Amino acid sequence: MKNLLKSAFLVLTVFLMTNTAIAQKTNQKAVIKTTLHCDHCKECETCGLKFKTEMLKIKGVKMYELDDKKMTFTIYYNPKKTTLQAIKEGIAKLGYDADEVKATSEGIASLDGCCKA
């Protein structure tokens, strides 16, 4: 009986580890060029809050990093839930360019004056 329980536990452990490894491989990374118009966007009360909350609301985005010196977003996303184009359009709706996708006028209007183009 103990051997049966040990075997079942071992099989379950291997199964969970395999599923975790497969799930981690489904996330992809993309670097998206943007344009920032001030030197404090990440700390700005309005714009910084958007980075902290709204970026992760874009469907499929798991994590992001903003490099304000290089003016890039590094996005980690699940390609089963979204496309890179959809992420760029989500960023544009927040008021920021995302590669070839330009910021929407509504998104720009929601930014603080110093962060607008």
N, C-alpha and C positions, 0 to 999 in steps of 0.2 A: 504494500500500500504506500509506504514512504517513497519507494522508487517511482511509483506511478505519479505521485504528487510532485516529486522533484522533476520528473520528465515533463509534466504538464507545465510547471513553472518555467522550465528552461525554454520550452517551445513558445510560451507566451512572451517571455523576455526577448527572445530573438525576433519574434513577430513585431513587437513594439519598436525595437531598435531599427528594424528594417523600414517600417512605416515612417519613423521620424527622419531617417536618412533620406528617404524618397521625398518627403514633404519639404525638407530643406533645399533639395536640389531644384524644386519647382520655382523658387524665387529667382528673379533676374535683376540685373543691375543695369542702369542706364545713366549716362551723364548728359544733362540737358543744359545748354547755354541760355543764360538769361541776361537781363539788363537791370541793374540797380542804379537809382538816380541819387542816392544819398549814401553816406558812409556809416549809417547806423540803423539800417532797415531791420536787422535781426533784433535790435533792442527797442525799436520804435513801439510805442504803446499800441498802435493800431496794426501796423504791418508785422511786427514781431509776433503778435498774438495770432495773426493769420498763419504764420509759419508753424506755430505750435499746435494749432487746432485744426485749421481747415485743410492743410496739406494731407493729414492723415484721414480726412473724410473722403478724399478722392478714392473711389472704389479701386481696390486691389493694391493700393500703396501700403506697404508694410513699414517702411522706414525711409527717411530722407536726411540728407545733409546739405546745408547751404554753405557754399564757400563764397563769401562776399568779396574776397580779393580776386578770385578767378571768375566770379560771376557765373557760377554753375550750381545746379542742383544735381546731387547724386541720389537717384531714386532706386529703392529696392522694392520690387513689386511682384505680384503673382500674375503671370501671363494667362492663367486659366480664368481669372476674374476680370481682366482688363487688357487694353492694348496700350502701347506706348503713345499712340496718337490721342487716345482718350485722356491719358495723364497730362499730355501737353495742353489739351483743350481745358482741362480742369485748372491747370496753373494759369492759363490765359484768363480764365474767369476770375481769378484772384487778383488780377491786375499786373501780371508779369509776363514778359515774353518767354516763350519756351521753344528754343531753336527757331524754326521757320513760322511757328504759330505766334501771332502777335497778340498782346494783351487786349482784352475786350474793353470797350469804352466804359461799360458798367463796372468792371473790375478796377480800372484806373480811377474812376470817380470815388470808389470806396477807400482809396489810399489816403494817407495824410499828405498834405501839400508838399512836403519836402521829398516824398517818395514818388511823386508823380513825374511823368516825363515832361 
